[in-house]
Amino acid sequence: MDFSSAADELFGGRPGRFVATRKRLAREARDGGDPALAKRIDALRRPTLSAWAVNLLSRSAAGELERLLEVGAELRSAWGSGGGLRDLEQRRAGLVASLVRTAADLAAEAGDALREQAVREVEDTLQAATVDEAIAGEVREGRLSQPRSHTGFVPAGFPMAPPEEEEEEEEPPKPEPGEKRKPERPKANVTRTTAARERRAETLRRRAEEAERKLAERTERADEARRETEEASAEVGRLRHELDRAVADRDAAARRAERAEQNRARAEEAAREARTAAAEARRAADRDARRSR
């Protein structure tokens, strides 16, 4: 066993079995004389349901997932020039929607249906993989323990959006003689204000989604801690039952040994009595023999 095979087994299995599988693999590594490997295995964290669902895609829908990641690479390449972005974004949207449905189906078939929050986290992770090359590598590897997200408006590594052509503003009509010109708010200022509001709204939406994700992570960790506590309690109960049974077996064995000792003592006493009776019989026979002479 090596680390890669151990990690594949862990992250490919259901989250509910992760802890028990991790303990078994770490124990096998220690028993095999590799404490360093056991330590690395022990350090692996149990995936959330959404991260596990994305991991399922890397194993059971690798072809479609790779097409999405390739579109992401094309998007990152095209972002600097702005060419072909609309078509790429449409392709990305279609692939993400399809993969989210596939992830939900795979999770349900494996016995862990995804709730709405987990579905959103799967979508966020796939979207993030298209704009961040590092996240794409994690998704491709299939060993995520937490969902991923990308905060911002452009792919990772790009400081700003591609330049857009400025529209030529129309010159306002000249007023008629004697007509007062109405004060006008410059169109550029209106555009900037609208863009600022949109960015603010997007930032707030991202923050709300991040807060929801963190809440889901904490809830998941609490559920994991509860499950581990339940598993530990069940293990304690099992060991106590085995201990009680061992104590009962020990007591029964002690009683059997005591009875055997009593039987041995009675047998020895009977043997002594038999030897004594035999000696008495021999002496009586000798006396009778002497008298008959």
C-alpha positions in Angstrom: 0.0 0.0 0.0 1.2 3.5 -0.8 -0.2 7.0 -0.1 -1.9 7.4 -3.4 -3.8 4.1 -3.3 -4.8 4.8 0.3 -6.0 8.3 -0.6 -8.0 7.0 -3.6 -9.7 4.4 -1.4 -10.6 7.0 1.2 -11.9 9.8 -1.0 -13.6 7.4 -3.4 -15.7 5.8 -0.6 -18.8 7.3 1.2 -18.0 10.0 3.8 -19.8 8.0 6.5 -17.2 5.2 6.2 -14.2 7.6 5.9 -13.2 7.5 9.6 -13.3 3.8 10.0 -11.4 3.3 6.7 -8.8 5.8 7.6 -8.2 4.0 11.0 -7.9 0.7 9.2 -5.4 2.0 6.5 -3.3 3.8 9.1 -3.2 0.7 11.3 -2.1 -1.4 8.2 0.6 1.1 7.5 1.9 1.0 11.1 1.7 -2.8 11.2 3.6 -2.8 7.9 6.5 -0.8 9.5 5.7 2.6 7.8 4.8 5.1 10.6 5.4 8.0 8.2 2.7 6.7 5.8 0.4 6.1 8.8 0.8 9.7 9.9 0.0 11.1 6.4 -3.1 8.9 6.2 -4.2 10.1 9.7 -3.8 13.7 8.5 -6.4 13.3 5.7 -9.7 15.0 6.5 -13.2 13.6 5.9 -14.8 15.2 2.8 -18.1 17.1 3.0 -20.9 15.6 0.9 -20.4 18.3 -1.8 -16.6 17.7 -2.0 -17.2 14.0 -2.1 -19.7 14.4 -4.9 -17.1 16.4 -7.0 -14.6 13.6 -6.2 -17.2 11.1 -7.7 -17.2 13.1 -10.9 -13.4 12.7 -11.3 -13.9 8.9 -11.1 -17.2 8.3 -12.8 -17.5 11.2 -15.2 -13.9 12.0 -15.9 -14.5 12.7 -19.7 -17.2 15.3 -19.2 -15.3 16.9 -16.3 -12.1 17.1 -18.4 -14.1 18.9 -21.1 -15.2 21.5 -18.6 -11.7 22.0 -17.3 -10.5 22.4 -20.9 -13.2 25.1 -21.5 -11.9 26.8 -18.3 -8.4 26.8 -19.7 -9.7 28.4 -22.9 -11.6 31.0 -20.9 -8.5 31.9 -18.9 -6.5 32.2 -22.2 -9.2 34.3 -23.9 -9.8 36.6 -21.0 -6.9 38.8 -21.8 -8.1 39.5 -25.3 -11.9 39.3 -24.7 -12.4 37.3 -27.9 -14.8 34.4 -28.0 -15.8 34.8 -24.3 -19.6 34.6 -24.9 -19.4 31.2 -26.7 -17.0 29.8 -24.0 -19.2 31.0 -21.2 -22.3 29.4 -22.8 -20.4 26.1 -23.1 -19.2 26.3 -19.5 -22.7 27.0 -18.3 -24.0 23.9 -20.1 -21.2 21.6 -18.9 -21.5 22.8 -15.3 -25.3 22.3 -15.3 -24.9 18.8 -16.7 -22.1 17.8 -14.3 -24.1 19.1 -11.3 -26.9 16.8 -12.3 -24.5 13.9 -12.7 -22.9 14.5 -9.3 -26.4 14.5 -7.7 -27.3 11.3 -9.4 -24.0 9.6 -8.5 -24.3 10.7 -4.9 -27.9 9.4 -4.7 -26.9 6.1 -6.2 -24.1 5.7 -3.7 -26.6 6.3 -0.8 -26.0 9.9 0.1 -28.5 12.3 -1.6 -27.3 15.9 -1.9 -29.4 18.7 -0.3 -29.8 22.1 -1.9 -26.8 23.7 -0.1 -24.5 20.8 -1.2 -25.7 21.1 -4.8 -24.8 24.8 -4.8 -21.4 24.0 -3.4 -20.8 21.4 -6.2 -21.7 24.1 -8.7 -19.5 26.7 -7.0 -16.6 24.3 -7.0 -17.0 23.5 -10.7 -17.2 27.2 -11.6 -14.1 27.9 -9.5 -12.2 25.1 -11.3 -12.8 27.0 -14.6 -11.3 30.2 -13.4 -8.5 29.0 -11.1 -5.9 26.5 -12.5 -4.9 25.3 -9.0 -8.5 24.4 -8.1 -8.8 22.7 -11.5 -5.9 20.5 -10.5 -7.5 19.6 -7.2 -10.8 18.8 -8.8 -9.1 16.6 -11.5 -7.2 14.7 -8.7 -10.5 13.8 -7.0 -9.3 14.2 -3.3 -11.2 17.3 -2.2 -12.2 17.5 1.5 -13.9 20.9 1.2 -15.8 22.6 -1.6 -14.0 25.4 -3.4 -15.1 28.9 -4.5 -13.6 31.8 -6.4 -14.3 35.3 -5.1 -14.1 37.9 -7.8 -15.2 38.8 -11.3 -12.2 37.5 -13.3 -10.1 34.4 -13.5 -7.3 33.9 -11.0 -4.2 35.9 -12.1 -6.0 38.6 -13.9 -6.2 41.9 -12.1 -9.1 43.4 -14.0 -11.7 42.6 -16.7 -10.7 42.9 -20.4 -11.1 46.4 -21.7 -14.4 47.3 -23.3 -14.8 49.8 -26.1 -16.2 53.1 -25.0 -19.3 54.2 -26.7 -19.2 57.6 -28.2 -21.5 59.9 -26.3 -23.9 61.9 -28.3 -23.5 65.7 -27.9 -26.6 67.1 -26.3 -28.7 69.4 -28.5 -28.0 73.1 -28.3 -30.8 75.1 -26.6 -33.0 77.4 -28.6 -32.4 81.1 -28.1 -33.7 82.2 -24.7 -34.1 78.5 -23.5 -32.3 77.5 -20.4 -30.2 74.4 -20.6 -31.3 71.7 -18.1 -28.6 70.4 -15.9 -27.7 66.9 -17.1 -25.9 64.2 -15.2 -23.0 63.0 -17.4 -23.7 59.6 -18.9 -20.3 58.3 -17.9 -21.1 59.1 -14.3 -24.4 57.2 -14.5 -22.6 54.2 -16.0 -19.9 54.2 -13.4 -22.5 54.5 -10.6 -24.5 51.6 -12.0 -21.4 49.5 -12.4 -20.4 50.3 -8.8 -23.8 49.2 -7.6 -23.6 46.0 -9.6 -20.2 45.3 -8.2 -21.4 46.0 -4.7 -24.4 43.7 -5.1 -22.2 41.0 -6.5 -19.8 41.4 -3.6 -22.6 41.1 -1.1 -24.0 38.1 -2.9 -20.6 36.4 -2.8 -20.3 37.2 0.9 -23.7 35.7 1.6 -22.8 32.6 -0.3 -19.5 32.4 1.5 -21.3 32.7 4.9 -23.7 30.0 3.8 -20.8 27.8 2.8 -19.0 28.3 6.1 -22.2 27.6 8.0 -22.6 24.4 6.0 -19.0 23.4 6.7 -19.5 24.0 10.4 -22.7 22.0 10.4 -20.9 19.2 8.5 -18.1 19.2 11.0 -20.6 19.1 13.9 -22.3 16.2 12.2 -19.0 14.5 11.7 -18.1 15.0 15.3 -21.4 13.6 16.3 -21.0 10.6 14.1 -17.5 10.0 15.4 -18.8 10.2 19.0 -21.5 7.7 18.1 -19.0 5.4 16.6 -16.7 5.7 19.6 -19.6 5.1 21.9 -20.6 2.0 19.9 -17.0 0.8 20.1 -16.9 1.3 23.8 -20.1 -0.6 24.2 -18.8 -3.4 22.0 -15.5 -3.6 24.0 -17.4 -3.6 27.3 -19.6 -6.4 26.0 -16.5 -8.4 25.0 -15.0 -7.6 28.4 -18.1 -8.8 30.2 -18.1 -11.9 28.2 -14.4 -12.5 28.8 -14.9 -12.0 32.6 -17.9 -14.4 32.5 -15.8 -17.0 30.5 -12.9 -16.5 33.0 -15.3 -17.0 36.0 -16.8 -20.1 34.3 -13.3 -21.5 33.7 -12.4 -20.8 37.3 -15.4 -22.7 38.5 -14.6 -25.6 36.2 -11.0 -25.6 37.5 -12.3 -25.6 41.0 -14.6 -28.6 40.3 -11.7 -30.4 38.6 -9.5 -29.7 41.6 -12.2 -31.1 43.9 -12.6 -34.2 41.7 -8.8 -34.7 41.7 -8.8 -34.4 45.4 -11.6 -36.9 45.8 -9.9 -39.2 43.3 -6.6 -39.0 45.2 -8.5 -39.7 48.5 -10.3 -42.7 46.9 -6.9 -43.9 45.6 -5.4 -43.7 49.0 -8.3 -45.5 50.5 -8.0 -48.2 47.9 -4.2 -48.5 48.5 -4.9 -48.8 52.3 -7.6 -51.4 51.7 -5.3 -53.3 49.4 -2.5 -53.2 52.0 -4.9 -54.4 54.7 -6.0 -57.2 52.5 -2.4 -58.2 51.8 -1.6 -58.3 55.5 -4.8 -60.3 56.3 -3.8 -62.7 53.5 -0.3 -63.1 54.9 -1.7 -63.7 58.4 -4.1 -66.4 57.1 -1.2 -68.0 55.2 1.0 -68.1 58.3 -1.8 -69.7 60.4 -2.4 -72.4 57.8 1.2 -73.7 58.0 
